[in-house]
Amino acid sequence: DYPESSRFGDDEWSAIPEAAKRMCTASISTCEVMGPCGSDDQLRCIRIVSDSFLYMQVRLLIGSCCAAALGVVPLDVFKRALEGNVSVDFMEYVAPPIGLVLHSQSTDNEKAPWMS
């Protein structure tokens, strides 16, 4: 069972000042499962596109997706957390770095001209 009262709440999120929320928020524009990678049916390629990534954001996203898919985290709680409507502590579901591979990255040259 997922202990709702100790894990998330609207009150905690609404108490955070707007400036602090903006500093700890990154918008993900695309997140899709691309299917099996190579010949191994156990591997999945997941494409995530964002304007920026926060510390451990991808590991938290992948781990919490797995927890929601397995029914450990209620799907409605997971959806509300993704929408940014509630603060949820998913730290126990962080995916280990082993097995996560960054295939590519790109930079918007308009936003970071020094990177080109």
N, C-alpha and C positions, 0 to 999 in steps of 0.2 A: 504494500500500500504506500501511497505517496502522501506524506504528512503535510497537508496543505497549509495548516496554520503556521508552521515553523519554516516553510520553504519559500513562500512568496506572499506578496500583498500589495494592494494598490496604495495603501497608506505610505509605505516606505518610498515608493517611486514618486508620489505626488509631493513628498516633503523635500525632494532634492531640487535645489535652485535650477532654473532654466539654463543658466550659463554652464553649470556643471554637467547637466544632461547633454548639452551640445558637445562638450569636450570628451564625453565617453560614449558617443554615438557615431557609428559609421553605417552608411546606407549601402546595402547589398542590392545591386540591380538585377543580378542573375545568379541563380543557384540551381543547377540541374545535374541529374545523374546521367552520365553519358553511356553507361552500360559496362559490360565486362571489358577489362583491359588485357589484351593479349590472349593467351590460351588458357589462363587461369579463371575459372568461373567464380572464384572467391573474391577476386579483386574488382573494384568498381572505380571508375574515373568520375570525379565530381568536379564540375566547372563552376567556380565562384568568381563573379565580377563585382568589384566594389571600387568606390573612389578612393578608399583607404582601408586599412585593416588595423584593428586594435590588437594589443598584446594578447595572444592565445585565442583570438576570435575564431579562427578556422578550426582549431582543436575543440573549442567549446561547441561550435556549430555542428561539427561532425559527430561528436560524442552525444550531444543532446538529441540529434536526429536519430541516432541508433537507439537511444533510450526511449524515445517516442515511438519508434517503429516496433520495439519489443513490448510496448505497453507499460513500461516502468514509469514513464511520465505521461500523464493524461494529454491527449492530443490537443484539447482546447487550451490547456495551460501553455503548451509549447507554442501554439499559434499566437496566443496573446503576448507571449514573450518576444516572438519574432516581430510582431507589430509594434513593439515598444510600449504597450499599454500597461505592463506590469513588470516589476522587478522580480526576477527569478534567479535563485542560486543553483546553477547547473555545475558547479565546480566538481562535484563527485563524479560527473559523467564526462569529464575532459578526456578526449581521445589521446592515447599515448603518441608521442612524436614518431615512434617506430612504425613504419608502414605508411606514413603520410609523405608524399613526394610532391614537390613543386615542379610541375612540368615546364611552365613558362610564366613570364611576367612581362608586363608592358607598362609604359608610362605615357601619360598624356603630355606631349611636348609643349602644349600651350600652358599647362599648369606648372610644369617643371622644365623650362627650356635648357637648364644647365645639365639635364640628364641625357640629352640627345647627342 
